[in-house]
Amino acid sequence: MVSRFMIIAVMTLVPILSAAAPITAKEIVRRFDQQMRGRTSTGEMSMTIVTPEWKRTMRMRFWESADDDKSFVRVLSPAKDRGTSSLKLGNNMWTYLPAIERSMKIPPSMMQQGWMGSDFTNDDLVKSSSIVDDYVHAITDTVTIDGMKAYVITLDPKEEAAVVWGRIVVYARDGDYLPLREEFYDEDSVLVRKMDFTGFQKMGGRIVPTVMTLVPLTEDKKGHMTTMRYHSLRFNTKIRKSVFTRANLERAR
């Protein structure tokens, strides 16, 4: 999901020069997006939110269908949050709060608010599929991160794209092109948050980063951090259509 919570200048066709077939910046982004999402993905994850005042961890179950841009997340624990759920259908999103036994559609004015109190925003979930289509991509450098060679890919929004970020910079490791880091810049080219990908291991039959740590860098968010950790993942399995419905949203279990 979280995807992918996931999940990222004029478009260049300049290839990476290697012994293998040339690959473009856009193709690198498309490949790691597919590697981390699949046609469908399901599993369990935990999200730990840290602020200067408190820390809490929630465990969740999630379902995502990349083919038709749908996702569903339900909190399993702790008990006070159990049943809290989010449903995404394209660019629309609903949240169910069991404490008040009602669901609400997230209006545009709330899209920049934290998803479930985290540093991820509602807009992150709604626009999770736009990293390939809403940006133009360029390979701008190569660097070494934690001993691994990485390609620096700059993503600038297309003129007509309705996106939040003025620029995203992705660091994709050589070989499998999986992301090591993403940096998010505002319209004034100020770096406002970064996300590191670690814990690479085989899960669901493919190598993926199982830990994603998001750190906001603005002064008002000093000392804040959100970490998502995958505990199980399955890809390309059939998901019942009833999962992605309003009725399921309010069926706390």
N, C-alpha and C positions, 0 to 999 in steps of 0.2 A: 503494500500500500504505500499502504503506506508507503506509499508508495508514494505509495510508494509512496506515501508521504512524501510520497516520495515522496523528488524523487525536489531542465535547467536553463568597416566591417561589412560590408557587402559580402554576400555568400561567396566563398572561395571554392575553386575546383582544383587548387594546388594540392597534390597528393603528398602523403608522407613517403619519403624515399626509403625503400627497404627492399630486401630480396623478395618479399612477398608481393602480391598484387597491390597496386596503389589503393589507398583508401582516403576518402574525403572526410573533412571535419563533421559534416552532417551525418555521414554513415557511421562514424564512431559513436555519436550521440544516439543514433537510432539503434545501434547494436546493444549498447549498455542499457538503454531503456527497455528493449525487448528481453534482455537477459534477466533483468530484475522484476519484470512484470509478467511476461508470458501472455498468452491469450486470456487466461484466467489465473488467479492465484488465491489461495486460501491459507490460513494458518493462525498461529497465536503469537502475540508480541506483548512486550511490556513497555510502558512509557514512564520514565522517571523525570519529574519536573523539579528543578532546584531554583530557589530564589534566596535572597539574603535572609528572609524571615522563616521559610519553611521548605520542606522537601516531602514529596509524596510519589508513590508508584502505583500505577494502574495496570492491570493485566487485561488484555482484550483479545477478542476473536474477530477476524476480518475475512471478507469475501470481496474480490474485485474481478470485474470483467472488462478488460481493456478493449475488446472488440466493440462493445456498445457503450463504453464510458460510464460504467456504473460501479459503485462500491457501497459496502455496508460494514459498519464497525459496531460491535457491542461490547461494553465493559463487563468483565467477569468478576473482578475484585478491585478494591476492597468492597465490603458489604454495603457501605453507604453510597457507593457509586454504581453498584451492580444494576445492570439493565439500561444505563445511559447509553444511547445509541445515536449513530449518525448515518444518514442515507444520502447518497449523491446520485443524481440522475442527470448526466450531462453537466450543464452549468447551474443546475438547481440543487439545493441542499436543505435537508431537514434535520433537526435534532429532537430526540425524545428525552424528557427528564422525568424519571419515575417518581421523584419526590413530589412533583405537582401533577403527575399522571396526565401529561399533555405533551404534544409535539408542536414544534414551531418551525416555519420556514425561515431560513436565514436571509434577511433582506440585504440589499447591496451595502447599506450603511454599516453592517456588522461583518463584512467579509474580511476586514483587516484585524478583527479581534482574534484572540488566541483560541485555537481549537482545544476544547476540553481543558482550558486553563494553561495550555502549554505555549511554547514559543513558536510552534507551527500555527499558521493562521487558517481560517476557514478557506481563504482564497487559495492556499497551498493545495488543499484537497480538491477544490473545484477545478483548478487549472493544472492538475498533475499530469495531464496528457499533452500539454502544449509545448513541451521542451523541444520537440522535433519540428512541429509545424509553425509555431508562432515566432520563431527566431531565425536569423541567418547566422551561419557558423563559420568560423575561421580558425585554423591552427596558427597560433601566434608565437609559440616558444616550446622548448622542452626543458624540464627541470627534474631534479631528484627529490623525492619525498620518501622519508623512512627507508632509504636505500633502494628505492624503486624508480626507474625512469618513468616519467609521465609527460604526456602531451598536454600543453595548455591550449584550451579551446575557448575562444571568446564567442559568446552568444549575444547578439544585439537584436532587440525586438524589431519585427517588421513594422513598417509605418502604420499599417491598418490594424495591428494586433492590440487587443485590449488586455494588456499585461501590466503588472505592478512594477517590475524591475527595469531599470534603465540599462542594465547589463548583468549578465551572469558569466562567470568564468569557471570552467570545469577543468579539473586535472584528472585525466584518464590514463591509467597505467598502461605501459607498453605490453603488447601481447594479446591480452583479452579485452583491453579497453574499458575495464570496469572503473568507476569513479573512485578517486582517493579523497577528493575535496571539491567543494563547490563554494564560490564566493558570490554574494549578492550585493549589487550596487544600486543606489537610487538614481533618479534622473539627473542629479548633479555630480554623478560619478563618485559618490562617497560610499565606501564599503560599510554596509550596515549589519551584515551577519555572515557567518560562515558555517559550513557543515562538513564534518570529517566522517569518512567511511572507513571502518575497521572491522576486525573479526571475520576476515575472509575464510569461508569454509564451504564445503559441499552441503547443500540443503535442498531438498526437493529435486535431487538429481542434477544440480548445477552449482557452480561456484558463485557465491554472492557475498557481499558484505553484510554481516548480520547485526552490526552495530552502527547507528547513525547518530552523531552528536551535533546538535544545533546550538550555536552560541550567538546571541544577538550582541552587537558591538556598539549600540547607541548608549549614550550616557544614562538615559532613563531605565535601561535594562541591564545596568552593571550588576554582575553577580548572578545573572540568570543563565540557565542552561537546561536543555531538554535532550534526553537520550532515549532513542527507540532501539529496542533489542528484539530481534526475531528469535523465537523459541522453536517454531516449526513452520515449514513452508511446503506447499504442494502447488505444482503448476499444471495448467492445461487440463484440469479436471472439470467435469460437468457440474454446473451450479444451477439449482432449481430457480426458475424465474420468480417464484414467490419470495425468494430472499430479498430481492430488490423492490420491495413494495412498502407503502405506507402502513399496511396492516401488520407486516413483520416488524416495522419500526416500533410499534407500540406493544409488541408481544414480548415483554421483558421476561427473560429466563436465563 
